[in-house]
Structures are given as structure tokens and as C-alpha cells.
Amino acid sequence: VSSTIIQGVLAVAAGQQTSGVQVVEWVALVGSVFQFLLGLAAMSAITSQINPRSQECSHRP
């Protein structure tokens, strides 16, 4: 994900590419971020299935 983010930022910072190329890079960036967030959500779901008490507050009386 980080290399895609860096490429997207560099493309915008350079300002020398055509708008079509920038659109493609931003679409790729958004897709990569979305994929990363889906991975985090899946990891959270797996963790909550393995240890369901991890979602509870630990300092309840």
C-alpha cells in the first residue's frame, strides 16, 4: 500500500503528467486503501471470533 500512496503523491506533486494518468493513479490508490481497510476488517472479525471477550470492556465489576 505504501508504494502506491507514494506514487500517487509524487504524481500529484510533479504535476507533469496528463490528467488521465493522474486519474488512473488515484483510482489505484483508492483501490489499494480500500483493499487494506477490508483486510483490517477481516482481521478484526477473525480476532473477535477467536476471542469474543476481547470486545468487552475489561474493567467492568
N, CA, C and O atoms as a Tinker XYZ file with bonds, in Angstrom:
   244  protein
     1  N      0.832000   -1.194000    0.000000    73     2
     2  CA     0.000000    0.000000    0.000000    64     1     3
     3  C      0.869000    1.247000    0.000000    63     2     4     5
     4  O      0.547000    2.220000   -0.682000    81     3
     5  N      1.957000    1.238000    0.748000    73     3     6
     6  CA     2.763000    2.441000    0.886000    64     5     7
     7  C      3.378000    2.880000   -0.432000    63     6     8     9
     8  O      3.461000    4.080000   -0.695000    81     7
     9  N      3.815000    1.935000   -1.276000    73     7    10
    10  CA     4.409000    2.331000   -2.552000    64     9    11
    11  C      3.368000    2.980000   -3.461000    63    10    12    13
    12  O      3.688000    3.911000   -4.201000    81    11
    13  N      2.137000    2.503000   -3.414000    73    11    14
    14  CA     1.071000    3.103000   -4.215000    64    13    15
    15  C      0.757000    4.510000   -3.724000    63    14    16    17
    16  O      0.529000    5.415000   -4.527000    81    15
    17  N      0.746000    4.693000   -2.415000    73    15    18
    18  CA     0.483000    6.016000   -1.851000    64    17    19
    19  C      1.578000    6.984000   -2.270000    63    18    20    21
    20  O      1.300000    8.114000   -2.673000    81    19
    21  N      2.820000    6.537000   -2.172000    73    19    22
    22  CA     3.943000    7.397000   -2.549000    64    21    23
    23  C      3.859000    7.760000   -4.025000    63    22    24    25
    24  O      4.088000    8.913000   -4.390000    81    23
    25  N      3.535000    6.796000   -4.876000    73    23    26
    26  CA     3.420000    7.073000   -6.307000    64    25    27
    27  C      2.322000    8.092000   -6.574000    63    26    28    29
    28  O      2.500000    9.001000   -7.384000    81    27
    29  N      1.184000    7.943000   -5.895000    73    27    30
    30  CA     0.087000    8.883000   -6.088000    64    29    31
    31  C      0.449000   10.285000   -5.647000    63    30    32    33
    32  O      0.123000   11.257000   -6.327000    81    31
    33  N      1.119000   10.395000   -4.517000    73    31    34
    34  CA     1.529000   11.709000   -4.010000    64    33    35
    35  C      2.559000   12.331000   -4.933000    63    34    36    37
    36  O      2.482000   13.523000   -5.231000    81    35
    37  N      3.525000   11.543000   -5.392000    73    35    38
    38  CA     4.548000   12.071000   -6.287000    64    37    39
    39  C      3.946000   12.516000   -7.614000    63    38    40    41
    40  O      4.375000   13.519000   -8.184000    81    39
    41  N      2.958000   11.779000   -8.109000    73    39    42
    42  CA     2.334000   12.138000   -9.381000    64    41    43
    43  C      1.633000   13.487000   -9.270000    63    42    44    45
    44  O      1.718000   14.311000  -10.181000    81    43
    45  N      0.948000   13.709000   -8.169000    73    43    46
    46  CA     0.250000   14.977000   -7.983000    64    45    47
    47  C      1.252000   16.099000   -7.743000    63    46    48    49
    48  O      1.078000   17.209000   -8.244000    81    47
    49  N      2.298000   15.810000   -6.978000    73    47    50
    50  CA     3.296000   16.833000   -6.677000    64    49    51
    51  C      4.050000   17.254000   -7.933000    63    50    52    53
    52  O      4.364000   18.433000   -8.098000    81    51
    53  N      4.341000   16.315000   -8.812000    73    51    54
    54  CA     5.099000   16.637000  -10.020000    64    53    55
    55  C      4.276000   17.517000  -10.949000    63    54    56    57
    56  O      4.796000   18.486000  -11.501000    81    55
    57  N      3.010000   17.197000  -11.129000    73    55    58
    58  CA     2.130000   17.996000  -11.960000    64    57    59
    59  C      2.483000   17.971000  -13.436000    63    58    60    61
    60  O      2.012000   18.823000  -14.191000    81    59
    61  N      3.295000   17.021000  -13.867000    73    59    62
    62  CA     3.730000   16.977000  -15.258000    64    61    63
    63  C      3.008000   15.895000  -16.055000    63    62    64    65
    64  O      3.177000   15.810000  -17.272000    81    63
    65  N      2.220000   15.084000  -15.400000    73    63    66
    66  CA     1.525000   14.016000  -16.098000    64    65    67
    67  C      0.166000   14.510000  -16.576000    63    66    68    69
    68  O     -0.376000   15.488000  -16.061000    81    67
    69  N     -0.364000   13.819000  -17.558000    73    67    70
    70  CA    -1.689000   14.185000  -18.054000    64    69    71
    71  C     -2.740000   13.833000  -17.014000    63    70    72    73
    72  O     -2.496000   13.014000  -16.128000    81    71
    73  N     -3.895000   14.445000  -17.122000    73    71    74
    74  CA    -4.938000   14.210000  -16.132000    64    73    75
    75  C     -5.426000   12.768000  -16.167000    63    74    76    77
    76  O     -5.822000   12.232000  -15.132000    81    75
    77  N     -5.408000   12.129000  -17.333000    73    75    78
    78  CA    -5.830000   10.733000  -17.423000    64    77    79
    79  C     -4.941000    9.813000  -16.617000    63    78    80    81
    80  O     -5.424000    8.891000  -15.960000    81    79
    81  N     -3.643000   10.061000  -16.665000    73    79    82
    82  CA    -2.703000    9.242000  -15.892000    64    81    83
    83  C     -2.916000    9.475000  -14.402000    63    82    84    85
    84  O     -2.859000    8.536000  -13.607000    81    83
    85  N     -3.161000   10.726000  -14.026000    73    83    86
    86  CA    -3.403000   11.023000  -12.611000    64    85    87
    87  C     -4.676000   10.346000  -12.125000    63    86    88    89
    88  O     -4.720000    9.844000  -11.002000    81    87
    89  N     -5.706000   10.327000  -12.952000    73    87    90
    90  CA    -6.956000    9.668000  -12.567000    64    89    91
    91  C     -6.715000    8.187000  -12.346000    63    90    92    93
    92  O     -7.194000    7.619000  -11.364000    81    91
    93  N     -5.976000    7.556000  -13.248000    73    91    94
    94  CA    -5.690000    6.128000  -13.105000    64    93    95
    95  C     -4.908000    5.875000  -11.820000    63    94    96    97
    96  O     -5.183000    4.909000  -11.109000    81    95
    97  N     -3.937000    6.734000  -11.516000    73    95    98
    98  CA    -3.147000    6.545000  -10.302000    64    97    99
    99  C     -3.991000    6.755000   -9.050000    63    98   100   101
   100  O     -3.831000    6.026000   -8.071000    81    99
   101  N     -4.888000    7.743000   -9.068000    73    99   102
   102  CA    -5.742000    7.959000   -7.907000    64   101   103
   103  C     -6.735000    6.816000   -7.734000    63   102   104   105
   104  O     -7.042000    6.437000   -6.603000    81   103
   105  N     -7.240000    6.261000   -8.829000    73   103   106
   106  CA    -8.140000    5.110000   -8.730000    64   105   107
   107  C     -7.395000    3.927000   -8.125000    63   106   108   109
   108  O     -7.939000    3.211000   -7.285000    81   107
   109  N     -6.158000    3.722000   -8.549000    73   107   110
   110  CA    -5.347000    2.643000   -7.984000    64   109   111
   111  C     -5.080000    2.886000   -6.502000    63   110   112   113
   112  O     -5.099000    1.951000   -5.702000    81   111
   113  N     -4.834000    4.134000   -6.143000    73   111   114
   114  CA    -4.590000    4.482000   -4.742000    64   113   115
   115  C     -5.823000    4.200000   -3.889000    63   114   116   117
   116  O     -5.720000    3.590000   -2.824000    81   115
   117  N     -6.979000    4.641000   -4.353000    73   115   118
   118  CA    -8.222000    4.413000   -3.611000    64   117   119
   119  C     -8.496000    2.914000   -3.498000    63   118   120   121
   120  O     -8.913000    2.437000   -2.443000    81   119
   121  N     -8.264000    2.177000   -4.574000    73   119   122
   122  CA    -8.452000    0.727000   -4.533000    64   121   123
   123  C     -7.532000    0.057000   -3.537000    63   122   124   125
   124  O     -7.944000   -0.861000   -2.828000    81   123
   125  N     -6.298000    0.505000   -3.476000    73   123   126
   126  CA    -5.342000   -0.079000   -2.532000    64   125   127
   127  C     -5.733000    0.218000   -1.090000    63   126   128   129
   128  O     -5.642000   -0.653000   -0.224000    81   127
   129  N     -6.164000    1.438000   -0.836000    73   127   130
   130  CA    -6.593000    1.798000    0.517000    64   129   131
   131  C     -7.830000    0.992000    0.900000    63   130   132   133
   132  O     -7.932000    0.512000    2.029000    81   131
   133  N     -8.766000    0.842000   -0.026000    73   131   134
   134  CA    -9.973000    0.054000    0.232000    64   133   135
   135  C     -9.611000   -1.395000    0.542000    63   134   136   137
   136  O    -10.160000   -1.989000    1.470000    81   135
   137  N     -8.694000   -1.961000   -0.228000    73   135   138
   138  CA    -8.263000   -3.338000   -0.003000    64   137   139
   139  C     -7.596000   -3.470000    1.369000    63   138   140   141
   140  O     -7.815000   -4.455000    2.073000    81   139
   141  N     -6.789000   -2.490000    1.746000    73   139   142
   142  CA    -6.135000   -2.504000    3.053000    64   141   143
   143  C     -7.172000   -2.468000    4.175000    63   142   144   145
   144  O     -7.059000   -3.213000    5.148000    81   143
   145  N     -8.184000   -1.603000    4.042000    73   143   146
   146  CA    -9.213000   -1.498000    5.071000    64   145   147
   147  C    -10.049000   -2.769000    5.161000    63   146   148   149
   148  O    -10.456000   -3.168000    6.252000    81   147
   149  N    -10.308000   -3.406000    4.019000    73   147   150
   150  CA   -11.017000   -4.683000    4.048000    64   149   151
   151  C    -10.202000   -5.733000    4.784000    63   150   152   153
   152  O    -10.753000   -6.546000    5.526000    81   151
   153  N     -8.897000   -5.718000    4.581000    73   151   154
   154  CA    -8.021000   -6.648000    5.299000    64   153   155
   155  C     -8.073000   -6.420000    6.802000    63   154   156   157
   156  O     -8.110000   -7.376000    7.577000    81   155
   157  N     -8.076000   -5.156000    7.215000    73   155   158
   158  CA    -8.186000   -4.853000    8.644000    64   157   159
   159  C     -9.522000   -5.323000    9.211000    63   158   160   161
   160  O     -9.578000   -5.865000   10.315000    81   159
   161  N    -10.591000   -5.113000    8.454000    73   159   162
   162  CA   -11.912000   -5.548000    8.911000    64   161   163
   163  C    -11.969000   -7.063000    9.034000    63   162   164   165
   164  O    -12.541000   -7.588000    9.990000    81   163
   165  N    -11.379000   -7.767000    8.075000    73   163   166
   166  CA   -11.356000   -9.227000    8.132000    64   165   167
   167  C    -10.546000   -9.698000    9.332000    63   166   168   169
   168  O    -10.943000  -10.637000   10.023000    81   167
   169  N     -9.421000   -9.055000    9.579000    73   167   170
   170  CA    -8.590000   -9.427000   10.724000    64   169   171
   171  C     -9.334000   -9.199000   12.026000    63   170   172   173
   172  O     -9.241000  -10.007000   12.949000    81   171
   173  N    -10.067000   -8.105000   12.103000    73   171   174
   174  CA   -10.848000   -7.809000   13.298000    64   173   175
   175  C    -11.948000   -8.848000   13.501000    63   174   176   177
   176  O    -12.200000   -9.280000   14.625000    81   175
   177  N    -12.598000   -9.244000   12.416000    73   175   178
   178  CA   -13.658000  -10.250000   12.509000    64   177   179
   179  C    -13.096000  -11.588000   12.964000    63   178   180   181
   180  O    -13.703000  -12.274000   13.786000    81   179
   181  N    -11.940000  -11.960000   12.431000    73   179   182
   182  CA   -11.311000  -13.226000   12.820000    64   181   183
   183  C    -10.909000  -13.173000   14.288000    63   182   184   185
   184  O    -11.108000  -14.138000   15.025000    81   183
   185  N    -10.350000  -12.058000   14.709000    73   183   186
   186  CA    -9.925000  -11.909000   16.101000    64   185   187
   187  C    -11.115000  -11.990000   17.042000    63   186   188   189
   188  O    -11.019000  -12.607000   18.103000    81   187
   189  N    -12.226000  -11.385000   16.678000    73   187   190
   190  CA   -13.396000  -11.418000   17.553000    64   189   191
   191  C    -14.015000  -12.809000   17.607000    63   190   192   193
   192  O    -14.644000  -13.157000   18.607000    81   191
   193  N    -13.853000  -13.613000   16.559000    73   191   194
   194  CA   -14.342000  -14.988000   16.595000    64   193   195
   195  C    -13.451000  -15.860000   17.467000    63   194   196   197
   196  O    -13.938000  -16.749000   18.166000    81   195
   197  N    -12.149000  -15.607000   17.428000    73   195   198
   198  CA   -11.218000  -16.398000   18.226000    64   197   199
   199  C    -11.355000  -16.050000   19.701000    63   198   200   201
   200  O    -11.363000  -16.939000   20.553000    81   199
   201  N    -11.462000  -14.772000   20.004000    73   199   202
   202  CA   -11.544000  -14.308000   21.380000    64   201   203
   203  C    -12.714000  -13.334000   21.510000    63   202   204   205
   204  O    -12.502000  -12.122000   21.473000    81   203
   205  N    -13.942000  -13.832000   21.660000    73   203   206
   206  CA   -15.111000  -12.943000   21.685000    64   205   207
   207  C    -15.105000  -11.970000   22.864000    63   206   208   209
   208  O    -15.748000  -10.922000   22.790000    81   207
   209  N    -14.403000  -12.286000   23.936000    73   207   210
   210  CA   -14.374000  -11.391000   25.093000    64   209   211
   211  C    -13.497000  -10.175000   24.856000    63   210   212   213
   212  O    -13.531000   -9.234000   25.649000    81   211
   213  N    -12.708000  -10.168000   23.776000    73   211   214
   214  CA   -11.835000   -9.025000   23.507000    64   213   215
   215  C    -12.634000   -7.765000   23.190000    63   214   216   217
   216  O    -12.098000   -6.660000   23.273000    81   215
   217  N    -13.901000   -7.914000   22.832000    73   215   218
   218  CA   -14.740000   -6.767000   22.514000    64   217   219
   219  C    -15.356000   -6.149000   23.765000    63   218   220   221
   220  O    -15.866000   -5.029000   23.720000    81   219
   221  N    -15.310000   -6.883000   24.892000    73   219   222
   222  CA   -15.920000   -6.389000   26.116000    64   221   223
   223  C    -14.971000   -5.451000   26.845000    63   222   224   225
   224  O    -13.755000   -5.490000   26.653000    81   223
   225  N    -15.546000   -4.621000   27.672000    73   223   226
   226  CA   -14.748000   -3.711000   28.483000    64   225   227
   227  C    -14.080000   -4.512000   29.600000    63   226   228   229
   228  O    -14.755000   -5.261000   30.305000    81   227
   229  N    -12.782000   -4.367000   29.768000    73   227   230
   230  CA   -12.039000   -5.207000   30.708000    64   229   231
   231  C    -12.164000   -4.743000   32.159000    63   230   232   233
   232  O    -11.794000   -5.489000   33.066000    81   231
   233  N    -12.670000   -3.544000   32.402000    73   231   234
   234  CA   -12.719000   -3.050000   33.777000    64   233   235
   235  C    -14.131000   -3.020000   34.344000    63   234   236   237
   236  O    -14.425000   -2.216000   35.229000    81   235
   237  N    -14.995000   -3.876000   33.853000    73   235   238
   238  CA   -16.340000   -3.970000   34.425000    64   237   239
   239  C    -16.278000   -4.697000   35.759000    63   238   240   241
   240  O    -15.455000   -5.595000   35.936000    81   239
   241  N    -17.140000   -4.319000   36.704000    73   239   242
   242  CA   -17.150000   -5.001000   38.022000    64   241   243
   243  C    -17.710000   -6.400000   37.936000    63   242   244
   244  O    -17.786000   -7.098000   38.947000    81   243
